[in-house]
Amino acid sequence: MPTIQVRDIDLYIDRFGTGDPVILSGGLSSDHRVWGYFFRALGKRYEVIRYDYRGIGKSERGTRPYTSQTLAEDLLGLIDALGLDRVHLVGASMGGPVCILAATQRPAVVRSLVLAVTSPHLAPDRVARFAQFRKILAEEGIEAYARKTIPLCLSEAYRTRYPENVERIIQTVASRESAASTILEQIDGCVGTNVRHLLPQISCPTLVLEAEQDELIEPVADRYRAGVANLRSETLLGSGHDIFVEQPDRTTRLVLDFLAETEE
């Protein structure tokens, strides 16, 4: 079942493993492939579902406004279309607010929440940085955008040690030329989403993962602690924004341990 009808679009999905369902919602400009290692590792214990946002990868764009709320409704629609009663949600970067919106609008459906390198409300200087990214994408094209943004997702140590990996990721993003207009919509409609007021409404166990050397998202664990009652946070030392690339084993272990704790 590579695609499934969700509201006004056919949404591309990929499922792996058996067990309690875990749905992965990715970041800005990413498609389902970004979850590679993490997807397979979690699939050894859970049924893991990754998907492409509307207008990205193999999913249709549809006509609805491109906002975090629209994406949250798509996520909840996906849960319904798959006939799932309760799910674990993992939201990375832009996917964090999407999952927070879904978890607070349908709390009975969400068993736990993992918020990775994501902010409930970006600081003004961070929003301004994304506006610069938008300008590059609109005026210079997607390869220039990739060459600007991808290095900022990775620590200096990683960039120095694995330049071939950095170039591979740049080329992967640059190959999504057909999605450039949707990425512009994501920046306009999703990056500035403020869900901080919703944090006290999160009722499920929540894990927050931060990267010590994140150049895109400012430290936010204290914001979550101030609002979310049942919260645990971890900082991945030495990692840049993309913890799933830089520290895949550590990230996977933290998530697996957390999910196991929610089942006790």
C-alpha positions, 0 to 999 in steps of 0.5 A: 500500500504505497499510497492511501487516500487521506482527505483530499490527497493520496499520501505516500506511506511506507510501513515496516515491522510489527508491533505498536504503531509509531508514525514519523513526521519529518522536517522542512524539505525532507521526504520519507527517505530521511528516516532510513536507519532510524526507520529500520531500527525501530521496525525491529520492535514496532510497526513504523510508518513514515510518509511524505507530507503533501506536495513532497516526494510521492504525495499529492499537493492538494489544494488546502492551505499549507500550514502546520494545522493542515499537516496535523489534520493530514496526520490525524487523517492518516491515523484514521485511514489506517484504522489505528486506535493509538499511536506513538508520534515522532516529530523532528524539527518542523514535524514537532509542532505538527505532532503537538497539534495532533496530540492536543486535538486528539489526545486519546489517539496519541500514546506518546510523543517524541519531539526531536530538535524542534521548538514550540516557538522559534526565536525571531532571529531563527525565523529570520534565518529561515527567511534568508533560506527562502530568499535563496531558494526562490532566487537561486534555486534548490541546489543553492538552498541545499548548499546553504542549509545542509551544512548548518544541519551538521556539526563542524566536526561531522562536516570535517570528518565526513565531507562525502556524506555532507555532499550526498545529503546536499545532492539528495535535497537538490534532486527535489527540484519539483518540490521547491514550490512546496518547500517555499510554502512550508517555510511560509506556513509552517516554520513560524508556527507557535504552539507554546500555548498548547504545551500544558494540554499535552497529556501523554508521556513526552521525550524531548531530544536536543542537539548541543550544537544545533545551529537551527533550533535554539535550546528549548528544553526549559520551555517544554519543562515549563508546560508539559507535565510528563516530560523527559529531555535528553541532549545529544552532546557534540551533535548538530541539528540532524541527530538522526544522521550524526548520532543514529545509534544514540538517538535510536536507543533513547527513543527505544528506551522511552517507548519501552517505558511508556508500555510498562 
